[in-house]
Amino acid sequence: MLSNRILLPQLYNSTTRNESLPFTVETDASDFATAASMNEDGLPVAFHSRTLSPSEQRHSAVENEAYAVVEALRKWRDLLIGKHFTLVTDQKSVIHLRRATRQQNQTTKSRGGDWS
């Protein structure tokens, strides 16, 4: 069928991966589930989602968004470790955590405390 040929995505093959193309990991959470997608050059490579347990559903939106990020990074750790990638989330507070870490690192460096 023509529709099958159009809709079937090209399979991801890590052995033929172009290392110059960084991954983009996008995460999101709702009151009932977390989801993530990993893309390379705008094309989907992997998806992950799961429903939250009743106790997790009582967590705040910030906690669930942060958990979605952690869960995605754990899920695709083998593909992401040692590589540059972009993390995309719509939760402003999670974005502020990264900014706070950068500011703290700059303060530490200016005081001579960075030995890396």
KEFIZA-768464 format. One record per residue (C-alpha): residue number from 1; residue in one letter; chain; y, x, z. Coordinates in Angstrom, 2 decimals, padded with zeros to 5 digits. Each point is the difference from the previous one (the first is absolute). Layout:
MARDO    i  aa  ch        v        u        w
MARDO  NUM   A   A        Y        X        Z
...
END
This chain:
MARDO    i  aa  ch        v        u        w
MARDO    1   M   A   000.00   000.00   000.00
MARDO    2   L   A   003.50   001.15  -000.78
MARDO    3   S   A   001.34  -001.00   003.43
MARDO    4   N   A  -002.55   002.25   001.74
MARDO    5   R   A   001.10   003.00  -002.04
MARDO    6   I   A   003.63  -000.65   000.85
MARDO    7   L   A  -000.47  -000.69   003.72
MARDO    8   L   A  -002.49   002.71   000.91
MARDO    9   P   A   001.92   002.94   001.49
MARDO   10   Q   A  -000.75   003.57  -000.84
MARDO   11   L   A  -002.24   001.41   002.73
MARDO   12   Y   A   001.50   002.67   002.24
MARDO   13   N   A  -001.68   003.36  -000.39
MARDO   14   S   A   001.03   002.57   002.58
MARDO   15   T   A  -001.47   002.86  -002.05
MARDO   16   T   A   002.46  -000.63  -002.84
MARDO   17   R   A   002.99  -000.65   002.27
MARDO   18   N   A   003.32   001.50  -001.05
MARDO   19   E   A   001.08   001.87   003.15
MARDO   20   S   A   003.66  -000.09  -001.04
MARDO   21   L   A   000.10  -003.79   000.50
MARDO   22   P   A   000.53  -000.92   003.66
MARDO   23   F   A  -001.61  -003.03   001.60
MARDO   24   T   A   002.02  -002.93   001.27
MARDO   25   V   A  -001.45  -001.87   002.97
MARDO   26   E   A   001.44  -003.48   000.56
MARDO   27   T   A  -000.76  -001.92   003.19
MARDO   28   D   A   000.80  -003.42   001.36
MARDO   29   A   A  -001.06  -002.25   002.86
MARDO   30   S   A   000.24  -003.68   000.77
MARDO   31   D   A  -000.84  -002.01   003.09
MARDO   32   F   A  -003.62  -000.14  -001.16
MARDO   33   A   A  -000.83   003.09  -002.09
MARDO   34   T   A   000.90   003.54  -001.04
MARDO   35   A   A  -000.09   001.29  -003.56
MARDO   36   A   A   000.58   003.23  -001.86
MARDO   37   S   A  -000.12   001.28  -003.54
MARDO   38   M   A  -000.10   003.54  -001.30
MARDO   39   N   A   001.58   000.61  -003.40
MARDO   40   E   A   000.25   002.97  -002.30
MARDO   41   D   A   002.71  -000.01  -002.65
MARDO   42   G   A   000.50  -003.73   000.56
MARDO   43   L   A  -003.68  -000.82  -000.53
MARDO   44   P   A  -002.16  -001.32   002.84
MARDO   45   V   A  -002.66   002.37   001.23
MARDO   46   A   A  -001.26  -001.75   003.14
MARDO   47   F   A   000.57  -003.08   002.12
MARDO   48   H   A  -000.76  -000.74   003.62
MARDO   49   S   A   000.50  -003.13   002.06
MARDO   50   R   A  -001.45  -001.63   003.06
MARDO   51   T   A   000.68  -002.93   002.24
MARDO   52   L   A   001.31   000.64   003.48
MARDO   53   S   A  -002.08  -000.89   003.02
MARDO   54   P   A   001.33  -002.73   002.32
MARDO   55   S   A   001.29   002.63   002.46
MARDO   56   E   A   001.69   002.00  -002.80
MARDO   57   Q   A   001.69  -003.20  -001.22
MARDO   58   R   A   001.88  -000.09   003.31
MARDO   59   H   A   001.57   003.41  -000.66
MARDO   60   S   A   003.58   000.25  -001.21
MARDO   61   A   A   000.83   000.28  -003.69
MARDO   62   V   A   001.10   003.61   000.55
MARDO   63   E   A  -003.35   000.94   001.54
MARDO   64   N   A  -001.95  -001.68  -002.81
MARDO   65   E   A   002.12   001.72  -002.67
MARDO   66   A   A  -000.49   003.37   001.67
MARDO   67   Y   A  -003.71  -000.71   000.32
MARDO   68   A   A  -000.18  -000.78  -003.73
MARDO   69   V   A   001.48   003.43  -000.72
MARDO   70   V   A  -002.41   001.80   002.34
MARDO   71   E   A  -002.99  -001.91  -001.34
MARDO   72   A   A   000.88   000.81  -003.63
MARDO   73   L   A   000.47   003.70   000.75
MARDO   74   R   A  -003.32   000.13   001.83
MARDO   75   K   A  -001.75  -001.88  -002.81
MARDO   76   W   A   001.21   002.39  -002.73
MARDO   77   R   A   000.25   003.14   002.11
MARDO   78   D   A  -002.30   002.01  -002.29
MARDO   79   L   A   002.17  -000.71  -003.04
MARDO   80   L   A   003.34   000.50   001.76
MARDO   81   I   A  -000.55   002.99   002.25
MARDO   82   G   A   001.94   003.02  -001.20
MARDO   83   K   A   001.76  -002.02  -002.73
MARDO   84   H   A   003.54  -001.30  -000.31
MARDO   85   F   A   000.18  -003.78  -000.12
MARDO   86   T   A   002.53  -002.76   000.45
MARDO   87   L   A  -000.46  -002.62   002.68
MARDO   88   V   A   001.60  -003.37  -000.67
MARDO   89   T   A   000.37  -002.67   002.68
MARDO   90   D   A   002.34  -002.95   000.38
MARDO   91   Q   A   000.29   000.32   003.78
MARDO   92   K   A   003.38   001.53   000.84
MARDO   93   S   A  -001.06   001.11   003.48
MARDO   94   V   A  -002.86   002.10  -001.40
MARDO   95   I   A   002.45   001.66  -002.39
MARDO   96   H   A   002.29   000.78   002.96
MARDO   97   L   A  -002.88   001.76   001.78
MARDO   98   R   A  -000.14   002.52  -002.84
MARDO   99   R   A   003.78   000.50   000.06
MARDO  100   A   A  -000.08   000.55   003.77
MARDO  101   T   A  -002.74   002.62  -000.43
MARDO  102   R   A   002.06   001.82  -002.66
MARDO  103   Q   A   003.09  -000.01   002.22
MARDO  104   Q   A  -002.02   001.31   002.93
MARDO  105   N   A  -001.44   002.78  -002.18
MARDO  106   Q   A   003.48   001.01  -001.18
MARDO  107   T   A   001.22   000.11   003.60
MARDO  108   T   A  -002.99   002.13   001.00
MARDO  109   K   A   000.59   002.41  -002.91
MARDO  110   S   A   003.67   000.39   000.87
MARDO  111   R   A  -001.02   000.98   003.54
MARDO  112   G   A  -002.47   002.59  -001.29
MARDO  113   G   A  -003.05  -001.96   001.05
MARDO  114   D   A  -001.83  -000.27  -003.33
MARDO  115   W   A  -002.63   002.71  -000.35
MARDO  116   S   A  -001.73  -001.29  -003.13
END
